[in-house]
Amino acid sequence: MKLQPKPVRDWRLGTRLALVLGALALIVFVIVGWVMVTSMRDFLDRRLDDQMVLSQQGSAREVEYHGEVTKLPPDWFAVLYKIENGELKPQPGDQQPEDREEFDALARQALTADRFATDYLRDEGKFRLRACQIIKGEWILVSAAPTQDRDGTISQLVTVSVIAFLAALVALVVGGQALIRKGMQPLSDMADTAHDISSHDLTDSGDLTVRVGGRGGGVEVEELREAFNKMLAHIDSSLAARTAAEQRLRRFIADASHELRTPLTSLRGYADLFKYAAANEPGEREKHLEKLRSEAARMSVLLDDLLLLARLDSAESEPPLRPEELDLAVIADAAADAFRAARPSHSLDVDADTVTMAADPTRLRQVLDNLLTNAAVHTPAGTAVSLKVTAENGWAVIRVSDTGPGIPETDQARIFDRFYRVDDSRTRQRGGSGLGLAVVQSLVKAHGGTIELASRPGATVFTIRLPRHEH
């Protein structure tokens, strides 16, 4: 079975970055090496040319006095030409090459100007040649210096450069990959964290406390780490909110089922009694019929509250309020009159300033009725209840207070939960469903306001703040 290599796009990012770094370094090394070799070759050529010029200047004096060239480096060649009637006649000498073809051609060119050339001399190798008129119109000297030393120096420079650059390239790739791997360790930690999260069961749990730790990696990695942790925190809070909402929904469904079961059972029982009384005791029919009406009314109130809460929960798609211009004092006075008529056992003190605002009068009346009823249901007869309406810094403030026994501190945090009762047995007997304060809170929030509770023995105060959106 033949193994297929991975395509480059499937390689790890660190490996690809190291290879790209190596490729860029290789290009830089080639450019630097070419510049170095070219500069060295030009330098050596200029140096050799200067030596030839100096040598020929010295030879000019020899030719002028002796008619020949004798002082040359041992590995150089030289041919002296005499100019007669425009013709060049080579003179005998000790350091002449066996083949003078290149020398003759360059000497003819020197009739007009000095010439340099680099040629291979037969059986001798590569030489640098210079032809010039050492005595104007009389003598031309062609000198040849071997380039072996110059070529050897350049070859050695190329060899050393290649070895050094290759070693540097290997060190750069290996070291760069190690540094890149270390620098990308925070990214690997994030990947490990993501894999760890995928192993958690988030179906029924909102606990996602996993975070990416550590520091370093540069500004970009720090920003990515911070963004990653913020995302995890957001997911954690969203999961917690979802889990809490699902738990509240389960509890709500269970409580609603329990609350509806009681009146339905009563309705079924009273219906059986009504049927029995209709056949055997006609005088009892009216009493049983009244019980049927009472349980039906209780269930109707419960269903109305449930429907209102559902509409408030989906306020974005179905706005439950019909705001209009109103005077909050008028709403408070109407709620107070109804309370005094229905609860003569409790005294009510009303202090309502004229506060105009835009709100739903029916829902605000429901808020006040629920709060006043709550105060009467949970306090003994004779308890003083007060209702105060004021305007404070652009807010409409409603305070409903009583002098009853207060709400235990352990119950205050859940007092606005649906179906929650401070005294379950007592409130059930008095007809409470545990939805009154939940409805109050939802309606206040729907108006853009807040509700707060402060309670201790002898003083319980519900404070509502509503924004005054006047037309």
C-alpha positions in Angstrom: 0.0 0.0 0.0 1.5 3.3 -1.1 1.4 6.1 1.5 0.2 9.4 0.1 1.9 12.5 1.6 -0.4 15.1 3.2 -1.0 18.1 1.1 0.6 21.3 2.3 -2.7 22.8 3.4 -3.1 20.0 5.9 0.2 20.6 7.5 0.3 22.1 11.0 0.4 25.9 11.0 3.8 25.9 12.9 5.4 23.7 10.3 4.1 25.8 7.4 5.3 29.0 9.1 8.7 27.5 9.7 9.0 26.5 6.0 7.8 29.9 4.8 10.4 31.5 7.1 13.0 29.1 5.7 12.1 29.9 2.1 12.2 33.7 2.8 15.6 33.2 4.6 16.9 31.2 1.6 15.9 34.0 -0.8 17.7 36.5 1.4 20.8 34.3 1.7 21.0 33.9 -2.1 20.7 37.7 -2.6 23.3 38.4 0.1 25.6 35.7 -1.2 25.4 37.0 -4.7 26.1 40.6 -3.6 29.1 39.3 -1.5 30.6 37.3 -4.4 30.0 40.0 -7.0 31.5 42.6 -4.7 34.6 40.5 -4.0 35.1 39.6 -7.6 34.9 43.3 -8.6 37.3 44.2 -5.9 39.8 41.5 -6.9 39.5 42.5 -10.5 40.2 46.1 -9.7 43.1 45.2 -7.6 44.6 43.0 -10.3 44.0 45.7 -12.9 45.8 48.2 -10.7 48.8 45.8 -10.3 49.0 45.4 -14.1 48.9 49.2 -14.6 51.7 49.7 -12.1 53.7 46.9 -13.6 53.3 48.3 -17.1 54.3 51.8 -15.9 57.5 50.3 -14.5 58.1 48.4 -17.7 57.8 51.7 -19.7 61.1 52.9 -18.2 62.8 49.6 -18.9 61.8 49.7 -22.6 62.8 53.4 -22.9 66.4 52.7 -21.6 66.9 49.0 -22.6 64.4 48.2 -25.3 63.0 45.1 -23.4 60.9 44.0 -20.4 62.7 42.0 -17.8 61.0 42.7 -14.4 57.8 40.6 -14.4 56.2 38.4 -11.7 57.2 34.8 -12.5 53.8 33.6 -13.5 53.0 36.5 -15.7 53.3 36.8 -19.5 54.3 39.9 -21.5 54.8 40.6 -25.2 56.4 43.9 -26.4 55.4 45.2 -29.8 57.2 47.9 -31.8 55.1 50.2 -33.9 56.6 50.7 -37.4 54.6 52.3 -40.2 51.4 51.3 -38.5 52.5 47.8 -38.2 53.1 45.8 -35.0 56.3 43.8 -34.7 56.6 41.5 -31.7 59.9 41.6 -29.9 61.6 38.5 -28.4 61.3 38.0 -24.7 61.7 35.4 -21.9 58.1 35.4 -20.6 56.0 35.0 -23.7 53.2 32.4 -24.2 53.5 29.7 -26.8 50.4 31.0 -28.6 50.3 34.8 -29.0 46.9 35.0 -30.9 45.0 36.7 -28.1 48.0 39.1 -27.4 48.2 40.1 -31.1 44.5 40.8 -31.3 44.5 42.9 -28.1 47.7 44.8 -29.2 46.0 45.9 -32.5 43.1 47.3 -30.4 45.6 49.2 -28.3 46.6 51.3 -31.3 43.6 53.5 -30.5 43.2 53.1 -26.7 44.2 51.0 -23.7 42.4 47.6 -23.5 41.5 45.0 -20.9 40.4 41.5 -21.6 40.0 38.2 -19.8 40.8 35.1 -21.9 41.8 31.5 -21.7 45.4 31.1 -23.0 46.1 27.7 -24.7 47.6 25.2 -22.3 48.0 28.0 -19.6 44.6 28.7 -18.2 42.6 31.8 -17.5 44.4 35.2 -17.6 43.7 38.9 -17.3 45.2 40.8 -20.2 46.0 44.5 -20.6 47.4 46.2 -23.7 48.6 49.8 -23.7 51.1 52.1 -25.5 53.8 52.5 -22.9 55.6 54.9 -25.2 53.2 56.8 -27.4 53.4 55.8 -31.0 56.5 53.6 -30.5 55.9 50.7 -28.1 52.8 48.6 -27.1 53.0 46.2 -24.2 50.5 43.4 -23.6 50.7 41.9 -20.1 48.8 38.9 -18.8 48.3 38.0 -15.1 46.8 34.7 -14.1 43.4 34.8 -12.3 43.9 31.5 -10.5 44.4 33.2 -7.1 41.4 35.5 -7.7 39.2 32.5 -8.8 40.4 30.4 -5.9 39.5 33.2 -3.5 36.1 33.6 -5.0 35.5 29.8 -5.0 36.5 29.6 -1.3 34.2 32.5 -0.5 31.3 30.8 -2.3 32.0 27.5 -0.5 32.2 29.2 2.9 29.1 31.2 2.2 27.1 28.2 1.1 28.1 26.2 4.1 27.4 29.1 6.5 24.1 30.0 4.9 22.9 26.3 4.9 23.9 25.9 8.5 22.1 29.2 9.3 19.1 28.1 7.3 18.8 24.8 9.1 19.3 26.5 12.5 16.7 29.1 11.5 14.1 26.5 10.4 14.6 24.2 13.4 14.9 27.1 15.9 12.1 29.0 14.2 9.8 26.0 14.4 10.6 25.5 18.1 9.9 29.2 18.8 6.8 29.2 16.7 5.6 26.1 18.5 6.2 27.7 21.8 4.6 31.0 20.7 1.5 29.0 19.4 1.2 27.0 22.6 -1.6 29.4 23.8 -3.5 28.5 20.7 -3.0 24.8 21.4 -4.3 25.5 25.0 -7.4 27.1 23.5 -7.9 24.0 21.3 -7.5 21.7 24.3 -10.1 23.9 26.1 -12.5 23.6 23.2 -12.0 19.8 23.2 -12.6 19.7 26.9 -15.8 21.7 26.5 -17.0 19.2 23.9 -16.7 16.4 26.4 -19.1 18.2 28.9 -22.7 17.3 28.9 -24.5 20.6 28.6 -28.0 19.2 28.1 -29.3 19.7 31.6 -26.4 21.6 33.2 -25.5 25.3 32.7 -22.1 24.9 34.5 -19.4 25.8 32.0 -16.6 27.1 34.2 -13.8 26.1 31.8 -11.5 29.0 30.9 -8.2 29.4 29.0 -5.4 30.2 31.5 -1.8 31.4 31.1 -0.3 34.5 29.8 2.1 35.6 27.1 2.1 34.9 23.4 2.0 38.5 22.3 -0.7 41.2 22.0 -2.7 39.3 19.4 -2.7 36.1 21.4 -3.7 38.0 24.5 -6.6 39.6 22.6 -7.7 36.2 21.2 -7.4 34.7 24.7 -9.5 37.5 26.2 -12.1 37.2 23.5 -12.2 33.4 23.8 -12.8 33.7 27.6 -15.4 36.4 27.1 -17.2 34.1 24.6 -17.0 31.2 27.2 -18.3 33.5 29.9 -21.2 34.5 27.7 -22.0 30.9 26.8 -21.7 30.1 30.5 -24.2 32.8 31.5 -26.5 31.9 28.6 -26.5 28.2 29.6 -27.1 29.2 33.2 -30.0 31.4 32.2 -31.4 28.7 29.9 -31.1 26.0 32.7 -32.7 28.4 35.2 -35.5 29.2 32.7 -36.1 25.5 32.1 -36.1 24.7 35.8 -38.6 27.6 36.3 -40.7 26.3 33.5 -40.7 22.8 34.9 -41.6 24.2 38.3 -44.2 26.5 36.8 -45.8 23.6 34.9 -45.8 21.4 38.0 -47.3 24.2 40.1 -49.9 25.1 37.5 -50.9 21.5 37.1 -51.2 21.2 40.9 -53.2 24.5 41.2 -55.6 23.5 38.4 -56.0 20.0 39.8 -57.5 21.3 43.0 -60.4 23.3 41.5 -61.0 20.7 38.9 -61.3 18.0 41.6 -63.6 20.3 43.5 -65.7 20.9 40.4 -66.0 17.2 39.8 -67.0 16.5 43.4 -69.5 19.3 43.6 -70.9 18.3 40.2 -71.5 14.8 41.6 -73.1 16.2 44.7 -75.3 18.5 42.6 -76.4 15.5 40.5 -77.2 13.6 43.7 -79.0 16.5 45.3 -81.0 17.1 42.1 -82.3 13.5 42.4 -82.7 13.1 46.2 -82.4 16.5 48.0 -83.6 19.4 45.8 -83.0 21.8 48.7 -79.3 21.3 48.5 -78.9 22.0 44.8 -78.5 25.8 45.2 -75.7 25.3 47.8 -73.8 22.9 45.6 -74.4 25.1 42.5 -72.8 28.1 44.4 -69.8 25.9 45.2 -69.5 25.1 41.5 -69.6 28.8 40.6 -67.0 29.6 43.3 -64.5 27.0 42.1 -65.1 27.9 38.5 -64.4 31.6 39.3 -61.2 30.6 41.2 -60.0 28.6 38.3 -60.9 31.4 35.9 -58.8 33.9 37.9 -55.9 31.5 37.9 -56.1 31.0 34.2 -56.4 34.7 33.5 -53.2 35.3 35.6 -51.4 32.5 33.7 -52.5 33.9 30.4 -51.4 37.5 31.4 -48.0 36.2 32.5 -47.6 34.3 29.2 -48.4 37.5 27.2 -46.0 39.5 29.3 -43.3 36.9 28.7 -43.9 37.2 24.9 -44.2 41.0 25.0 -42.0 41.5 21.9 -44.4 39.6 19.6 -47.7 40.5 21.5 -47.6 43.8 23.4 -49.9 43.3 26.4 -50.2 47.0 27.3 -52.5 49.8 26.0 -50.9 53.0 27.4 -52.8 56.3 27.6 -52.6 59.6 29.4 -53.8 59.2 33.0 -53.6 60.6 36.5 -52.1 58.0 38.9 -53.9 59.6 41.8 -57.2 58.7 40.2 -56.2 55.0 39.8 -55.0 55.0 43.5 -58.3 56.4 44.8 -60.3 53.9 42.8 -58.2 51.0 44.1 -58.5 52.3 47.7 -62.3 52.5 47.4 -62.5 48.9 46.2 -60.2 47.8 49.0 -62.2 49.5 51.7 -65.4 47.9 50.4 -63.9 44.4 50.2 -61.6 44.5 53.3 -63.4 46.4 56.0 -61.2 44.6 58.6 -58.1 46.6 57.5 -57.7 50.4 57.6 -56.3 52.1 54.6 -54.6 55.5 54.5 -54.2 57.1 51.0 -51.8 59.9 50.2 -51.8 60.4 46.4 -50.4 63.4 44.6 -51.5 64.3 41.1 -49.0 62.4 38.9 -49.7 62.4 35.1 -48.1 59.8 32.9 -48.6 57.5 30.0 -49.5 54.0 31.1 -52.1 51.2 30.9 -54.8 52.2 33.5 -56.3 48.7 33.7 -52.9 47.0 34.4 -51.9 49.7 36.9 -55.2 49.2 38.7 -54.5 45.4 38.7 -51.0 46.1 40.2 -52.5 48.2 43.1 -55.3 45.7 43.7 -52.9 42.8 43.9 -50.5 44.7 46.3 -53.4 45.8 48.6 -55.0 42.4 48.5 -51.6 40.8 49.4 -51.3 43.2 52.3 -54.7 42.2 53.6 -54.3 38.4 53.0 -51.0 38.2 54.9 -51.7 40.4 57.9 -54.2 40.0 60.7 -57.4 42.0 61.0 -56.8 45.5 62.2 -53.5 46.0 60.5 -53.0 49.4 59.1 -52.3 49.6 55.3 -51.1 52.7 53.5 -50.9 53.7 49.8 -48.8 56.7 48.8 -48.2 58.1 45.3 -45.6 60.8 44.5 -43.5 62.1 41.7 -39.7 62.0 42.2 -37.1 63.1 39.6 -39.1 62.1 36.5 -40.4 58.9 38.1 -43.8 58.0 39.4 -43.3 56.3 42.8 -46.0 54.1 44.4 -45.5 52.8 48.0 -47.8 50.2 49.5 -47.0 49.4 53.1 -48.5 47.7 56.1 -47.7 47.2 59.8 -48.1 43.5 59.8 -45.7 40.8 61.0 -43.4 41.2 57.9 -41.9 38.7 55.5 -39.1 36.4 56.7 -35.8 37.3 55.2 -35.3 33.8 53.8 -38.5 34.3 51.7 -37.9 37.8 50.5 -35.6 36.7 47.6 -38.3 34.5 46.1 -41.4 36.5 47.0 -41.9 37.4 43.3 -41.6 33.8 42.0 -44.7 32.3 40.4 -46.7 30.1 42.7 -44.4 30.9 45.7 -46.2 31.3 49.0 -44.7 32.4 52.3 -47.3 30.4 54.2 -48.5 27.8 51.8 -51.3 26.3 53.9 -52.7 29.6 55.1 -52.7 31.3 51.6 -54.3 28.3 49.9 -57.1 28.4 52.4 -57.6 32.1 51.7 -57.7 31.5 48.0 -54.3 32.7 47.0 -52.6 31.1 44.0 -49.1 32.5 44.5 -49.3 34.5 41.2 -50.3 37.9 42.5 -46.9 39.3 43.2 -45.5 37.6 40.0 -48.1 39.4 38.0 -47.2 42.7 39.7 -43.6 42.4 39.0 -44.2 41.4 35.3 -46.6 44.4 34.8 -44.2 46.8 36.4 -41.3 45.6 34.2 -43.6 45.8 31.1 -44.0 49.5 32.0 -40.3 49.9 32.2 -40.3 50.2 36.0 -38.9 48.5 39.0 -40.3 47.1 42.2 -38.5 46.7 45.5 -39.4 45.1 48.8 -38.2 46.1 52.3 -39.7 44.1 55.1 -39.1 43.7 58.9 -41.5 42.9 61.7 -44.0 45.7 61.9 -43.2 47.3 58.5 -43.4 45.9 55.0 -43.1 48.3 52.1 -43.4 47.6 48.3 -41.9 50.5 46.3 -42.7 50.8 42.6 -40.9 53.2 40.3 -42.4 53.9 36.9 -40.9 56.2 34.2 -43.2 59.1 33.4 -43.7 59.0 29.6 -45.9 62.0 29.2 -47.5 62.9 25.8 
